[in-house]
């Protein structure tokens, strides 16, 4: 009986240790909806530069995690060639219902038309329960949907680790 | 809270909205939808507008909500639609009433039009209300019905998350 109790206590201690040392990690997928506002400068017939901000919201198909119910405020500078996304990047702050934030750096990963390109990003910092977060994600704008007032829709696939 | 977020938007400079990100209708055609039915939908929003303080706890906000919506089933009514909802919110003593008009656009460019009437705060949420469809174009031509919405504000830039429950009928 005593041996069984000792094994149980040892198991609990090990679980706590492992949980503390490994932290939390996971993956998520979910829809990504944004609205952009900015200025475009036409350089020549084929090339324009767009600089502005965009505001997004994300849901996780898991219903939880660092990107679920995230409100994004992003900066961006993009190069538009032949009517498609050629290059670009910027930063985002993701605010959660409790006020904790995650900051990310994003870049165009695979150029393409506005309804078929990808972006990639990584976490650079976090606050509150997201302090020390590490993450990377792919934003898939395929098939993207672009609304008449600067709305655009895609999907995000992310991996993250919390300390 | 939602109203407080809007106040911060007074200083936002909205220049050429989505100048580069305008219509790109080469998208894949949207799924056809049944002639009638219901839909559970989630959506994300941003907003921009101006708040006019009228004094004695009275104020009026005028502006536009922009949203994107997703059917919980991953297809069907209101899935992957872009929303524009200009409107006015009358604020008095911490409560507010919203009147607006929405146009919803899908990837084919087909549209749904409808009035939006809301109020808040209510039921622990920042805004609850209903959009009543007044018609549409393309596959949504002659649409009748409505959806309720329940929204919570988040962040400092006028963003919000909403849930919609829709019921509709097509001719």
Interface residues (C-beta under 8 A of the other chain):
Chain A: X31 X33 X34 X35 X36 X37 X38 X39 X40 X48 X50 X52 X55 X56 X57 X58 X59 X69 X71 X72 X73 X78 X80 X83 X95 X96 X97 X113 X114 X115 X143 X144 X145 X146 X147 X148 X149 X150 X151 X152 X153
Chain B: X14 X15 X16 X17 X18 X19 X20 X21 X22 X23 X24 X26 X27 X28 X42 X43 X44 X45 X46 X48 X64 X66 X67 X68 X69 X70 X80 X81 X82 X83 X84 X105 X106 X107 X152 X154 X155 X156 X157 X158 X159 X161
